[in-house]
Amino acid sequence: MKFRNSEINRGIVGLSFGVASISGSIAAFYSELFDTRIRYTGLVFAKEVSGAVVGGFTPLISTLLVQWSGDASWPVSVYMSVTALAAFLCAYLARDILDVGQRNVTTATKRDALVGVRQVMDDTGDHAR
């Protein structure tokens, strides 16, 4: 099968819109998935370890599947579909993230203010810059 440049360009543009739509919302999803006390550790652990394990072995598994099938690409397509389905299932089963770990602004105390920062006033009583 031979592709024309216009078909390839349409595919690239479509893929770009798909990646952009995921990248735009994934940051909010990840940040609300964990409480603020453990957010950075939880986010890094979940994202990077899974990326290293799944993404690191994907080329090896794909190569083995192509060799096993006699140079056919369908096993790689099935493998990628299964991993995409697993990711979708995990996102679907994720806990409700509405306002998880978000502190109410009205409950902030004076202790929550910046520590070690003092206000400097000039002679007119305005804050100095």
C-alpha positions as CSV (number, residue, x, y, z in Angstrom):
1,M,0.0,0.0,0.0
2,K,1.4,3.4,-1.0
3,F,0.5,6.5,0.8
4,R,0.3,10.0,-0.7
5,N,1.7,13.0,1.1
6,S,-1.7,14.4,1.8
7,E,-2.8,11.3,3.6
8,I,0.3,11.3,5.7
9,N,-0.1,15.0,6.5
10,R,-3.7,14.4,7.6
11,G,-2.7,11.5,9.8
12,I,0.0,13.6,11.4
13,V,-2.4,16.5,12.0
14,G,-5.0,14.2,13.5
15,L,-2.4,12.5,15.7
16,S,-1.2,16.0,16.9
17,F,-4.7,17.0,17.9
18,G,-5.1,13.7,19.8
19,V,-1.8,14.1,21.7
20,A,-2.5,17.8,22.4
21,S,-6.0,17.0,23.9
22,I,-4.4,14.4,26.2
23,S,-1.5,16.5,27.2
24,G,-3.8,19.5,28.0
25,S,-5.8,17.6,30.5
26,I,-3.4,15.1,32.0
27,A,-1.6,17.6,34.2
28,A,-4.9,18.5,36.0
29,F,-5.8,14.8,36.3
30,Y,-2.4,13.9,37.8
31,S,-2.3,16.8,40.2
32,E,-5.7,16.0,41.7
33,L,-5.0,12.3,41.9
34,F,-2.8,12.6,45.0
35,D,-3.1,14.6,48.2
36,T,-1.0,17.7,48.4
37,R,1.3,16.1,51.1
38,I,2.4,13.3,48.8
39,R,1.6,14.7,45.4
40,Y,5.1,15.0,44.0
41,T,6.3,11.6,45.2
42,G,3.1,9.9,44.1
43,L,3.1,11.6,40.8
44,V,6.7,10.8,40.0
45,F,6.5,7.3,41.2
46,A,3.3,6.5,39.3
47,K,4.4,8.2,36.0
48,E,8.1,7.4,35.8
49,V,8.2,3.9,37.1
50,S,5.3,2.8,34.9
51,G,6.9,4.6,32.0
52,A,10.2,2.9,32.5
53,V,8.7,-0.6,32.9
54,V,6.1,-0.5,30.1
55,G,7.9,1.9,27.8
56,G,11.3,0.4,28.4
57,F,10.3,-3.1,27.4
58,T,8.0,-2.3,24.6
59,P,10.7,-2.3,21.8
60,L,12.0,-5.6,23.0
61,I,8.5,-7.2,23.2
62,S,7.6,-5.8,19.8
63,T,10.8,-7.1,18.2
64,L,10.1,-10.6,19.8
65,L,6.5,-10.5,18.6
66,V,7.6,-9.6,15.0
67,Q,10.1,-12.4,15.0
68,W,7.7,-14.9,16.5
69,S,5.0,-14.1,13.9
70,G,7.3,-14.3,10.9
71,D,7.6,-10.6,10.1
72,A,3.9,-9.8,10.6
73,S,3.0,-6.6,12.3
74,W,-0.4,-7.7,13.7
75,P,0.9,-9.0,17.0
76,V,2.5,-5.7,17.8
77,S,-0.8,-4.0,17.0
78,V,-2.6,-6.4,19.4
79,Y,0.0,-5.7,22.1
80,M,-0.3,-2.0,21.7
81,S,-4.1,-2.2,21.8
82,V,-4.0,-4.3,25.0
83,T,-1.7,-1.8,26.7
84,A,-3.9,1.1,25.6
85,L,-6.9,-0.8,26.9
86,A,-5.2,-1.3,30.2
87,A,-4.4,2.4,30.5
88,F,-8.0,3.3,29.7
89,L,-9.2,0.9,32.3
90,C,-6.9,2.3,34.9
91,A,-8.1,5.9,34.2
92,Y,-11.7,4.7,34.3
93,L,-11.3,3.0,37.6
94,A,-9.3,5.8,39.2
95,R,-10.9,7.2,42.3
96,D,-13.0,10.3,42.2
97,I,-10.6,13.2,42.1
98,L,-12.9,16.1,42.7
99,D,-11.2,18.4,45.2
100,V,-8.9,15.7,46.5
101,G,-6.3,17.3,48.7
102,Q,-7.4,20.8,47.9
103,R,-7.4,23.1,50.9
104,N,-10.3,25.6,51.3
105,V,-8.9,29.1,51.1
106,T,-11.2,30.3,53.9
107,T,-9.5,27.9,56.4
108,A,-6.0,29.2,55.8
109,T,-4.4,30.5,59.0
110,K,-1.7,33.1,59.7
111,R,0.7,30.2,60.1
112,D,0.1,29.2,56.5
113,A,1.5,32.6,55.3
114,L,5.0,33.0,53.9
115,V,7.5,32.4,56.7
116,G,10.7,34.5,56.8
117,V,9.5,37.2,54.5
118,R,9.0,40.7,55.9
119,Q,7.2,43.5,54.3
120,V,9.4,46.6,53.6
121,M,7.6,49.9,53.5
122,D,9.0,53.1,52.0
123,D,8.6,56.6,53.5
124,T,5.1,57.0,52.0
125,G,3.8,53.8,53.6
126,D,3.6,52.0,50.3
127,H,5.2,48.6,49.9
128,A,8.8,48.9,48.6
129,R,9.7,46.9,45.5
